[in-house]
């Protein structure tokens, strides 16, 4: 059993870049063997659930590469001096290729969606030649959140409007 525990600890600590451990059969405790230092890559992961600020804008770039962008609002309740208020943060979301085409067909302003992606900061020059920076969420996937009926479409691709249920004529 100690053999397998020792192997597991060596593997685990090697993955974390920490000190490798060695089991001492005489003393029954772990002794540091050596330390490995190596660069560990970072994690760039964004998960958001929010409401679309406007309908996605689909554009076709060179070689028919589809891109769509839209603002996404996330809100949270904060309490300041005993007063509850809602704080809204706006995020710029960008989707590429097939995901962009799907988003332009399925997403409309005000709908609640779940997005996974990564942060990307880019620079550009405005009309006056001033260099500016913007940070965007480059979406890798999205999921519609809410009732299934909120996202049903008819054969033309337009969202179906809910039909009000009226009581029969003899009950009015």
C-alpha positions in Angstrom: 0.0 0.0 0.0 2.8 2.5 0.9 4.3 1.8 -2.6 1.1 3.0 -4.3 0.6 6.0 -2.0 4.2 7.0 -2.7 3.7 6.7 -6.5 0.5 8.7 -6.3 2.2 11.4 -4.2 5.1 11.6 -6.6 2.8 12.0 -9.6 0.6 14.5 -7.9 3.4 16.7 -6.6 5.2 16.5 -9.9 2.1 17.8 -11.7 1.9 20.7 -9.2 5.6 21.5 -9.5 6.1 21.0 -5.8 8.6 18.9 -3.8 8.7 15.2 -4.7 8.2 13.0 -1.6 9.9 9.7 -0.7 8.5 7.2 1.8 11.0 6.2 4.4 10.4 2.5 5.2 12.3 2.9 8.5 10.7 6.0 9.9 7.2 5.8 8.2 7.1 9.5 7.1 7.7 11.3 3.9 11.1 13.0 3.2 11.6 15.6 0.5 13.6 14.2 -2.4 14.0 17.2 -4.7 12.2 20.2 -6.0 11.3 20.8 -9.6 10.5 24.3 -10.9 8.9 24.7 -14.2 6.6 27.2 -15.8 2.9 26.5 -15.4 0.5 27.9 -18.0 -2.3 30.1 -16.8 -6.0 29.7 -17.2 -8.1 32.1 -19.3 -11.7 31.0 -18.7 -14.9 33.1 -18.5 -18.3 31.8 -17.6 -21.2 34.3 -17.7 -25.0 34.1 -17.4 -26.7 37.2 -18.5 -29.2 39.0 -20.7 -28.5 40.1 -24.2 -28.3 43.9 -24.5 -29.3 43.9 -28.2 -29.7 41.5 -31.1 -26.4 40.0 -32.3 -24.9 41.7 -35.4 -23.7 39.2 -38.0 -20.9 40.3 -40.3 -19.0 38.5 -43.0 -15.3 39.2 -43.2 -12.8 38.2 -45.8 -13.2 34.6 -47.1 -16.8 34.5 -45.7 -15.7 34.2 -42.0 -18.7 35.0 -39.9 -18.4 37.1 -36.8 -21.1 38.4 -34.5 -21.0 40.6 -31.4 -23.4 41.9 -28.8 -23.4 43.3 -25.3 -24.3 41.0 -22.4 -25.5 42.3 -19.0 -24.8 40.5 -15.8 -26.4 41.8 -12.5 -25.9 41.2 -8.9 -27.5 42.6 -5.7 -25.3 44.6 -3.4 -26.0 46.0 0.0 -24.5 49.4 0.8 -25.4 51.2 4.1 -28.3 48.8 4.6 -29.8 49.6 1.2 -30.1 46.9 -1.4 -29.4 47.8 -5.0 -28.7 46.1 -8.3 -25.3 46.5 -9.9 -25.1 45.7 -13.6 -21.9 45.0 -15.5 -21.8 45.1 -19.3 -19.6 42.7 -21.3 -18.7 42.8 -25.0 -19.1 39.3 -26.5 -17.7 38.1 -29.8 -18.5 34.8 -31.6 -16.8 33.5 -34.7 -17.6 31.2 -37.6 -20.4 28.6 -37.0 -21.1 29.8 -33.5 -21.6 33.3 -34.8 -24.1 32.0 -37.4 -26.0 30.0 -34.8 -26.1 32.9 -32.4 -27.5 35.3 -35.0 -30.3 32.9 -35.7 -31.2 31.9 -32.1 -30.4 34.9 -29.9 -32.5 38.0 -29.5 -32.4 41.0 -27.2 -33.4 40.3 -23.6 -32.9 36.5 -23.6 -31.0 34.9 -20.8 -28.0 32.9 -22.0 -25.0 31.0 -20.5 -21.7 31.7 -22.2 -18.2 30.0 -21.9 -15.2 31.6 -23.4 -12.0 33.6 -22.8 -10.9 37.1 -22.3 -9.1 38.8 -25.2 -7.7 42.4 -25.2 -7.0 44.0 -28.5 -5.9 47.4 -29.7 -7.2 49.6 -32.5 -6.9 53.1 -33.8 -9.9 55.4 -33.7 -10.8 58.0 -36.3 -8.3 60.5 -34.9 -5.4 58.0 -35.0 -5.4 57.5 -31.2 -4.6 53.9 -30.1 -7.3 52.4 -27.9 -7.8 49.1 -26.2 -10.8 47.0 -25.6 -11.4 43.8 -23.7 -13.9 41.3 -25.1 -15.2 37.8 -24.2 -14.5 35.5 -27.1 -17.2 32.9 -26.8 -16.5 29.2 -27.3 -20.0 28.0 -26.6 -23.4 29.2 -25.5 -26.6 27.7 -24.1 -30.0 29.2 -24.0 -31.3 29.5 -20.4 -35.0 29.6 -19.5 -38.1 27.7 -20.4 -38.0 25.6 -23.6 -41.0 27.6 -24.9 -39.0 30.8 -24.8 -36.9 29.6 -27.6 -39.3 27.7 -29.9 -39.2 28.8 -33.5 -41.6 28.4 -36.4 -40.6 27.0 -39.8 -39.4 30.5 -40.9 -36.9 30.8 -38.0 -38.9 33.6 -36.3 -39.8 33.1 -32.7 -43.3 32.0 -32.0 -45.4 34.3 -30.0 -47.2 32.8 -27.0 -50.9 32.2 -27.6 -53.1 33.5 -24.8 -55.4 30.9 -23.3 -59.0 32.1 -23.2 -61.9 30.4 -21.4 -64.6 28.9 -23.6 -67.4 31.2 -24.7 -70.0 29.6 -22.4 -67.9 30.6 -19.4 -67.7 34.3 -20.2 
